[in-house]
Amino acid sequence: MKNKNKSQALLEFVILIPLLIFFFIGIWQFASIFITKIKLAILEREIMMYINSDIDEEEKVDEFIKSYAEIAGLKYNNLKVEFKGGFGQALKGNIITNLFNKFISIRVIITYKEKLLPPFSLLAGKENIVLTTDLHTAHGGSFNLTAENLIEKIVNIFNQQ
């Protein structure tokens, strides 16, 4: 009778071990995806702060993205960053937009390919999962508009038309 109980316990153990291993690999995979998503959100906000800083080095944004992605532990080759303008660019020529032309909406879209662990890539039928973040902000520095500056801008607008 005791041998039967030992055999049953051994069989249950043998059956449950692969399930437990798969369960822990799943926890590892979802934790990895979640951490990568957090890193992307941090990168996105850092890009926005860099763009909105008073430093006029927008041409160096790609260099900044590459260095910050490396610091955050993201692979730059798997990263795709897009910038799209918002309503400020669509209203070009409008009096209000011309007065506040430095303040336009900017949308940063980051796409990142996260590699799946082998069991999940077999289940999903693909090797990567694509994570996307999307952030909107207004671009511009400190707002400094005096009455003299306002009159000059209005005169320039009417001279252009």
C-alpha angles and dihedrals in degrees: 000000000000092000089055091054092048091050092049092050091048092050092049089049092050091049095047099044096074090046092051092047090050090047092053092045087053091052089049092050096048091045089052092050091047093050091048090051089053091049090052091051090051091048090049092053092045090053090051092050090049092050093045095046118107089247107108096213101117090140088066094057093105090052090050092049092050094050095044093047089054091050091048092050096248122137108243092208090060092049126093120182123190128187120203127182121230137207094318092070093042091057097050110151093031113126093234092048092049090052093048099029093140091061108074131147116257125193120200117198117188121191120188131182111219116195115236122224113255098258092052094043087056091049095045096040092229135083099222140043117212117227119194133191127186125193131176125201142157114254120217145094130243114326113241115170121155126183090254091050091047093053091048092052093047091050090050091050093052092045090055093053 
